[in-house]
């Protein structure tokens, strides 16, 4: 079974703040819908590009994807 990382990108001078705020709502969704997650977080790509993410197992991905419309996804490789 694959692990997947669903990603929301934020760009511009307020990207970091917007990504952190989006993570608050993402965690509320996770708690409300009892989604089994592997990880959540915010990452800086560049000072003007931040992302918010949730990592889930493949069977859980369709529901989260359909409900929250991430910008993109990729395989999740734990470090």
Secondary structure, 3 states (H helix, E strand, C coil): CCEEEEEEEEECCCHHHHHHHHHHHHHHHHHHHCCCEEEEEEEEEECCEEEEEEEEEHHHHHHHHHHHCCCEEEECCCC
